[in-house]
Amino acid sequence: MINFFRVVSFLEGISYILLLFVAVPIKYLQGDPTYVKMLGMPHGLLFVGYIVLAIMLKYELNWNTKTFGIVCLLSVLPFGTFFVGNYLNKETT
């Protein structure tokens, strides 16, 4: 399940970057909300999936509160989810 979580975290990070740095500027600079609508739903689903998987892994891998908190914090920081795999590797070794 941890490998699936890493894939979801990567995809969530890509969708977040596209939403923040492509779709939102187009919306406000060109007045075209199409890309925000197109990218918003997949990003939202990936974000919810990321959080649900993090909760499941918290119990499966007996994460402490600090590890779980950092994994959740990384989900709201731009580029944060790209570091989840490295962080989890450090925590498990």
Secondary structure, 3 states (H helix, E strand, C coil): CHHHHHHHHHHHHHHHHHHHHHHHHHHHHHCCCHHHHHHHHHHHHHHHHHHHHHHHHHHHCCCCHHHHHHHHHHCCCCCHHHHHHHHHHHHHC
